[in-house]
């Protein structure tokens, strides 16, 4: 909506980009280079309906930078530079370099702003400063200080400023590859002057090309070592399930998902995606895998391929991001996006973390689950004496009187759902339940 040359309209599975004035002929989108970007999966597929209307394919499930891992933002940065470099061959440049120009189609970043190119108008790349704020600076702070890039975008839609980056990095500014970028404002008014890379001397726009090469060199130092967390190693360390119980659980979840025949499944508290992967083999369109642990999501993303229809989201379920941007409508909230698509929600080994770990009333948890699915819910019930429940109580210095009995859970969920089937996990006291939303009176 902020593009001065056009507006966006979303109609079902199509994104319609309306230009306020007819696009020039030829336009970058008319070129074979643009077609090659589509073929490579770097540019969202599109077609001209007229010179004032471009229709594009909508990604399966939209996520935003405050829901991404470090690795995703790095992928998005490289994809932006790939598109910028391709545009150079046609004498064009990206007029902006926003992280919001990139969406993830499953595991792959796609540049989605079809109106973002223009003929090169100056020696310097106008979008350079935005690229620093949206990509290089957040990634540097993440790489050297451990601050997640997602937290940067939670604080500001415009990324991380030069001044804040300097203050955060301190002396690391000058001992890392991003040092030259941080010299701006100290006598340097634009991008750093860098030499042309070998083999690039004949580029049609060598000044722009060498800046892109330099940014790639800077980004290559910002790879992040795999994060370690308690939950990222959960599958190896858990001892409250026997292998028999786990296999039985997988079979039951798969059977119920087959019964529900969903287009979309939302796996809430997915951890490393053990059951997201089960759902991906059954859902006809895709799986929305949500977890607060960046390291666990990173481990899940390492398993994804183009054939795995899983869209990952990093988010705290007790603090879900609401709509942001202009009037809170520019970027819809996570619950709004999930509820519009998920036919089935899964809350496996999750409810006790919200009720005891986060002190959310059971009835409110049931409300969240009802808001997260259009029809079915697969939920795991735990007894009050379950070792994980007792461990949570101990860690919070709470007594046994939790209001977390099996009947308490059934009663809370019964206000919004009817039970289709409930099964005791073989070799465990835990129960799985398949629920269906009650029809409003």
VEXFI-187489 format. One line per 8 residues: number of its first residue (from 0); their letters; for each residue x, y, z of C-alpha. Coordinates in nm, 3 decimals, padded with zeros to 5 digits, always signed. Each point is the difference from the previous one (the first is absolute). Layout:
NUM = A = X Y Z  ... .
//
This chain:
0 = XXXXXXXX = +00.000 +00.000 +00.000  +00.299 +00.233 +00.045  +00.118 -00.019 -00.359  -00.044 +00.346 -00.156  -00.060 -00.151 -00.346  -00.267 -00.256 +00.086  -00.213 -00.190 +00.248  -00.055 -00.364 +00.090 .
8 = XXXXXXXX = -00.328 -00.190 +00.009  -00.025 -00.360 +00.119  -00.279 -00.206 -00.154  -00.011 -00.362 +00.123  +00.329 -00.158 -00.116  +00.102 +00.288 -00.227  +00.186 +00.324 +00.071  -00.106 +00.279 -00.233 .
16 = XXXXXXXX = +00.243 +00.291 -00.037  -00.170 +00.309 -00.140  +00.228 +00.268 -00.144  -00.128 +00.357 +00.028  +00.132 +00.063 -00.352  +00.073 -00.252 -00.277  +00.341 -00.164 +00.036  +00.259 +00.104 -00.255 .
24 = XXXXXXXX = +00.063 -00.218 -00.302  +00.225 -00.182 +00.021  +00.007 -00.044 +00.378  +00.242 -00.219 +00.193  -00.287 -00.248 +00.043  -00.011 -00.039 -00.380  +00.359 -00.124 -00.016  +00.135 -00.353 -00.028 .
32 = XXXXXXXX = +00.198 +00.077 +00.316  -00.322 +00.036 +00.200  -00.124 -00.329 -00.147  +00.326 -00.167 +00.104  -00.042 +00.130 +00.357  -00.345 -00.159 +00.009  +00.145 -00.324 -00.134  +00.270 +00.003 +00.269 .
40 = XXXXXXXX = -00.265 +00.050 +00.271  +00.135 +00.343 +00.095  -00.292 +00.207 -00.130  -00.364 -00.078 +00.068  -00.169 -00.123 -00.321  -00.203 +00.274 -00.168  -00.189 +00.093 -00.316  -00.114 +00.326 -00.157 .
48 = XXXXXXXX = -00.375 +00.045 -00.017  +00.058 +00.349 -00.137  +00.277 +00.259 +00.016  -00.162 +00.123 +00.322  -00.068 -00.337 +00.162  +00.240 -00.281 +00.085  -00.136 -00.321 +00.150  +00.226 -00.215 +00.216 .
56 = XXXXXXXX = -00.027 -00.330 +00.185  -00.060 +00.038 +00.374  +00.242 -00.192 +00.226  -00.158 -00.280 +00.201  +00.036 +00.168 +00.339  +00.150 +00.344 +00.050  +00.251 +00.054 +00.280  +00.184 +00.317 +00.094 .
64 = XXXXXXXX = +00.354 +00.084 +00.121  -00.101 +00.000 +00.370  -00.097 -00.368 -00.051  +00.324 -00.106 -00.173  +00.319 -00.164 +00.120  +00.346 +00.149 -00.059  +00.043 -00.244 -00.288  -00.320 +00.116 -00.168 .
72 = XXXXXXXX = +00.099 +00.367 +00.012  +00.339 -00.094 -00.146  -00.174 -00.194 -00.278  -00.222 +00.299 -00.068  +00.304 +00.231 -00.014  +00.178 -00.214 -00.259  -00.322 -00.035 -00.203  -00.036 +00.379 -00.006 .
80 = XXXXXXXX = +00.356 +00.038 -00.130  -00.059 -00.272 -00.262  -00.301 +00.192 -00.134  +00.191 +00.329 +00.014  +00.289 -00.149 -00.195  -00.231 -00.149 -00.262  -00.168 +00.338 -00.045  +00.339 +00.157 -00.074 .
88 = XXXXXXXX = +00.030 -00.202 -00.320  -00.305 +00.187 -00.129  +00.124 +00.340 +00.119  -00.239 -00.004 +00.298  +00.041 +00.022 +00.375  -00.214 -00.077 +00.302  -00.147 +00.326 +00.122  -00.040 -00.146 +00.349 .
96 = XXXXXXXX = +00.154 -00.289 +00.193  -00.257 -00.077 +00.265  -00.014 -00.336 +00.177  -00.377 +00.022 -00.059  +00.061 -00.040 -00.374  +00.081 -00.365 +00.073  -00.243 -00.277 +00.096  +00.076 -00.366 +00.065 .
104 = XXXXXXXX = -00.159 -00.263 -00.218  +00.064 -00.307 +00.219  +00.378 -00.006 +00.052  +00.083 +00.248 -00.278  +00.011 +00.384 +00.000  -00.187 +00.171 -00.283  +00.026 +00.364 -00.103  -00.361 +00.113 -00.029 .
112 = XXXXXXXX = +00.005 +00.376 -00.079  -00.038 +00.007 -00.377  -00.003 +00.380 -00.015  +00.330 +00.035 +00.186  +00.229 +00.051 -00.300  +00.082 +00.320 -00.186  +00.259 +00.108 -00.258  +00.327 +00.089 +00.170 .
120 = XXXXXXXX = -00.013 +00.370 +00.078  +00.323 +00.072 +00.190  +00.347 -00.134 +00.066  -00.090 -00.108 +00.352  -00.265 -00.259 +00.094  -00.278 +00.198 +00.164  -00.126 -00.305 +00.195  +00.340 -00.069 +00.159 .
128 = XXXXXXXX = -00.091 +00.155 +00.337  -00.321 -00.200 +00.024  +00.188 -00.321 -00.078  +00.230 +00.074 +00.293  -00.289 +00.070 +00.239  -00.208 -00.300 -00.104  +00.270 -00.259 -00.058  +00.365 +00.070 +00.076 .
136 = XXXXXXXX = -00.039 +00.173 +00.338  -00.258 -00.240 +00.154  +00.204 -00.299 -00.118  +00.321 +00.147 +00.141  -00.155 +00.065 +00.340  -00.139 -00.354 -00.004  +00.332 -00.154 -00.103  +00.218 +00.186 +00.250 .
144 = XXXXXXXX = -00.235 +00.064 +00.293  -00.258 -00.278 -00.025  -00.293 +00.240 -00.037  -00.254 -00.160 -00.234  -00.079 +00.200 -00.316  -00.368 -00.070 +00.072  +00.030 +00.215 +00.312  +00.131 +00.288 -00.211 .
152 = XXXXXXXX = -00.312 -00.002 -00.216  -00.228 -00.039 +00.301  +00.140 +00.332 +00.117  +00.002 +00.179 -00.337  -00.136 -00.075 -00.346  +00.297 +00.187 -00.146  +00.262 -00.232 +00.144  +00.308 +00.120 +00.189 .
160 = XXXXXXXX = +00.141 +00.349 -00.038  +00.364 +00.084 -00.053  +00.026 +00.176 +00.337  -00.159 -00.287 +00.194  +00.220 -00.256 -00.175  +00.313 +00.194 +00.094  -00.113 +00.026 +00.363  -00.084 -00.369 +00.022 .
168 = XXXXXXXX = +00.313 -00.136 -00.167  +00.250 +00.236 +00.162  +00.357 -00.100 -00.086  -00.125 -00.293 -00.209  -00.099 +00.259 -00.260  +00.359 +00.041 -00.105  +00.120 -00.359 +00.025  -00.271 -00.148 -00.224 .
176 = XXXXXXXX = -00.073 +00.016 -00.371  -00.284 +00.245 +00.047  +00.235 +00.273 +00.127  -00.005 +00.198 -00.325  -00.380 +00.011 +00.002  +00.014 +00.160 +00.344  +00.226 +00.287 -00.118  -00.300 +00.181 -00.150 .
184 = XXXXXXXX = -00.066 +00.324 +00.180  +00.372 +00.044 +00.068  +00.090 +00.169 -00.325  -00.137 -00.271 -00.228  -00.331 +00.092 -00.161  -00.066 -00.315 -00.198  +00.105 -00.359 -00.057  +00.368 -00.083 +00.049 .
192 = XXXXXXXX = +00.232 +00.020 -00.300  +00.104 -00.357 -00.080  +00.198 -00.155 -00.280  -00.165 -00.192 -00.284  +00.014 -00.374 +00.064  +00.208 -00.212 -00.239  -00.209 -00.100 -00.300  -00.248 +00.284 +00.056 .
200 = XXXXXXXX = +00.191 +00.271 -00.189  -00.234 -00.025 -00.300  -00.321 +00.026 +00.201  -00.240 +00.249 -00.165  -00.016 +00.188 +00.332  +00.330 -00.062 +00.181  -00.062 +00.245 +00.285  -00.323 -00.169 +00.099 .
208 = XXXXXXXX = +00.145 -00.343 -00.065  +00.299 +00.046 +00.225  -00.224 +00.123 +00.282  -00.215 -00.314 -00.031  +00.315 -00.215 +00.004  +00.123 +00.186 +00.307  -00.331 -00.050 +00.182  +00.013 -00.370 -00.078 .
216 = XXXXXXXX = +00.349 -00.013 +00.150  -00.126 +00.172 +00.313  -00.301 -00.231 +00.030  +00.215 -00.310 -00.042  +00.160 +00.076 +00.339  -00.339 +00.012 +00.173  -00.091 -00.367 -00.017  -00.115 -00.106 +00.344 .
224 = XXXXXXXX = +00.113 -00.317 +00.172  -00.297 -00.227 +00.083  -00.161 +00.126 +00.317  -00.021 -00.236 +00.297  -00.301 -00.005 +00.229  -00.176 -00.235 +00.234  -00.289 -00.042 -00.243  +00.215 -00.047 -00.310 .
232 = XXXXXXXX = +00.132 -00.324 +00.158  -00.340 -00.104 +00.139  -00.041 -00.301 -00.228  +00.331 -00.148 +00.121  -00.041 +00.078 +00.370  -00.368 -00.071 +00.073  -00.052 -00.301 +00.225  -00.373 +00.028 +00.074 .
240 = XXXXXXXX = -00.098 -00.188 -00.317  +00.091 -00.357 -00.083  +00.073 -00.077 -00.363  -00.322 -00.201 -00.005  -00.196 +00.304 +00.119  +00.161 +00.225 -00.262  -00.067 -00.239 -00.285  -00.359 -00.043 +00.118 .
248 = XXXXXXXX = -00.037 +00.380 +00.021  +00.127 +00.046 -00.355  -00.241 -00.264 -00.129  -00.300 +00.154 +00.177  +00.083 +00.354 -00.119  +00.043 -00.128 -00.358  -00.330 -00.189 +00.016  -00.192 +00.299 +00.129 .
256 = XXXXXXXX = +00.157 +00.234 -00.254  -00.097 -00.241 -00.278  -00.354 +00.001 +00.137  -00.011 +00.381 +00.009  +00.150 +00.028 -00.353  +00.125 +00.355 +00.058  +00.131 +00.247 -00.252  +00.198 +00.176 +00.274 .
264 = XXXXXXXX = +00.123 -00.111 +00.344  +00.131 +00.233 +00.272  +00.250 -00.175 +00.230  +00.014 +00.222 +00.309  +00.309 -00.051 +00.214  +00.152 -00.209 -00.278  +00.353 -00.021 +00.148  +00.219 -00.158 -00.270 .
272 = XXXXXXXX = -00.300 -00.096 -00.210  -00.025 -00.370 +00.081  -00.377 +00.010 -00.053  +00.008 +00.286 -00.251  +00.180 -00.243 -00.231  -00.270 -00.262 +00.060  -00.266 +00.260 -00.083  +00.190 +00.117 -00.311 .
280 = XXXXXXXX = -00.041 -00.347 -00.148  -00.379 +00.021 +00.038  -00.112 +00.365 -00.031  -00.086 +00.074 -00.361  +00.151 +00.350 +00.005  +00.229 +00.064 +00.295  +00.090 +00.017 +00.368  +00.053 +00.311 +00.212 .
288 = XXXXXXXX = +00.261 -00.095 +00.262  +00.015 +00.241 +00.296  +00.248 +00.002 +00.287  +00.166 +00.261 +00.220  +00.340 -00.171 +00.001  +00.217 +00.133 -00.283  +00.248 -00.286 +00.030  -00.275 -00.261 -00.030 .
296 = XXXXXXXX = -00.148 +00.175 -00.303  +00.348 +00.017 -00.149  +00.035 -00.378 +00.041  -00.336 -00.048 -00.174  +00.094 +00.229 -00.288  +00.317 -00.203 -00.056  -00.225 -00.294 -00.094  -00.217 +00.188 -00.249 .
304 = XXXXXXXX = +00.008 -00.051 -00.373  -00.210 +00.146 -00.279  -00.219 -00.309 +00.028  -00.065 +00.057 +00.374  -00.297 +00.234 +00.028  +00.085 +00.149 +00.340  -00.004 +00.373 +00.077  +00.184 +00.079 +00.323 .
312 = XXXXXXXX = -00.090 +00.278 +00.243  +00.201 +00.109 +00.305  -00.251 +00.136 +00.252  -00.097 -00.020 +00.366  -00.353 -00.135 +00.029  -00.059 +00.207 +00.314  +00.105 +00.318 -00.182  -00.117 -00.042 -00.358 .
320 = XXXXXXXX = +00.093 +00.286 -00.235  -00.305 +00.201 -00.096  -00.055 +00.200 -00.317  +00.274 +00.253 -00.072  +00.075 +00.285 -00.237  -00.254 +00.258 -00.107  -00.308 -00.020 +00.227  +00.111 -00.348 +00.102 .
328 = XXXXXXXX = -00.121 -00.139 -00.334  +00.309 +00.008 -00.219  +00.139 -00.325 +00.141  -00.281 -00.220 +00.145  +00.050 -00.156 +00.342  +00.111 -00.361 +00.028  -00.324 -00.131 +00.150  -00.196 +00.172 -00.275 .
336 = XXXXXXXX = +00.214 -00.170 -00.265  -00.018 -00.344 +00.164  -00.375 +00.011 +00.062  -00.063 +00.088 -00.365  +00.174 -00.316 -00.122  +00.037 -00.283 +00.253  -00.262 -00.277 -00.022  +00.175 -00.187 +00.283 .
344 = XXXXXXXX = +00.208 +00.129 +00.290  +00.231 -00.224 +00.202  +00.088 +00.074 +00.364  +00.225 -00.293 +00.090  +00.175 +00.012 +00.340  -00.081 +00.370 +00.009  -00.295 +00.082 +00.226  +00.190 -00.046 +00.330 .
352 = XXXXXXXX = +00.271 +00.242 -00.116  -00.257 +00.273 -00.054  -00.211 -00.070 +00.310  +00.279 -00.064 +00.250  +00.307 +00.143 -00.169  -00.168 +00.322 -00.116  -00.290 +00.020 +00.251  -00.268 +00.016 -00.272 .
360 = XXXXXXXX = -00.343 -00.122 +00.119  -00.111 -00.328 -00.157  -00.312 +00.159 -00.146  +00.215 +00.263 -00.172  +00.227 -00.270 -00.145  -00.309 -00.172 -00.138  -00.106 +00.335 -00.152  +00.338 +00.032 -00.173 .
368 = XXXXXXXX = -00.031 -00.350 -00.143  -00.353 +00.068 -00.122  +00.123 +00.318 -00.169  +00.283 -00.193 -00.166  -00.208 -00.250 -00.196  -00.297 +00.010 -00.228  -00.119 -00.345 +00.106  +00.216 -00.259 +00.178 .
376 = XXXXXXXX = +00.247 -00.006 +00.288  +00.237 -00.278 +00.104  +00.096 +00.062 +00.362  +00.209 -00.187 +00.256  -00.134 -00.020 +00.356  +00.234 -00.059 +00.295  -00.090 -00.120 +00.348  +00.092 +00.226 +00.292 .
384 = XXXXXXXX = +00.259 -00.256 +00.115  +00.175 -00.012 -00.339  +00.378 +00.046 +00.052  +00.009 +00.300 -00.236  -00.287 +00.168 +00.186  +00.176 -00.063 +00.330  +00.329 +00.133 -00.139  -00.171 +00.320 -00.114 .
392 = XXXXXXXX = -00.164 +00.046 +00.341  +00.334 -00.049 +00.174  +00.177 +00.248 -00.229  -00.260 +00.263 +00.090  -00.019 -00.080 +00.372  -00.365 -00.093 -00.027  -00.199 -00.261 +00.192  -00.204 -00.286 -00.146 .
400 = XXXXXXXX = -00.331 +00.185 +00.015  +00.019 +00.112 -00.363  -00.353 -00.042 -00.132  +00.165 -00.216 -00.264  -00.176 -00.330 +00.041  -00.112 -00.206 -00.296  -00.359 +00.106 +00.065  +00.105 +00.366 +00.017 .
408 = XXXXXXXX = +00.151 -00.031 -00.347  -00.300 -00.183 -00.144  -00.237 +00.256 +00.149  +00.192 +00.300 -00.137  +00.029 -00.140 -00.351  -00.358 -00.125 +00.015  -00.121 +00.360 +00.002  +00.124 +00.044 -00.358 .
416 = XXXXXXXX = +00.034 -00.354 -00.137  -00.170 -00.337 -00.004  +00.209 -00.315 +00.041  +00.006 -00.236 -00.296  +00.252 -00.244 +00.148  +00.232 -00.016 +00.301  +00.276 -00.258 +00.035  +00.248 -00.082 +00.276 .
424 = XXXXXXXX = +00.353 -00.011 -00.141  +00.129 -00.352 +00.021  +00.268 -00.024 +00.270  -00.095 +00.341 +00.144  -00.268 +00.171 +00.208  -00.030 +00.278 -00.258  -00.301 +00.027 -00.225  -00.053 +00.121 -00.352 .
432 = XXXXXXXX = -00.336 +00.144 -00.097  -00.148 +00.086 -00.338  -00.242 +00.289 +00.044  -00.236 +00.182 -00.235  -00.108 +00.362 +00.046  -00.352 +00.054 +00.124  -00.227 +00.184 -00.240  -00.087 +00.343 +00.144 .
440 = X = -00.358 +00.013 +00.126 .
//
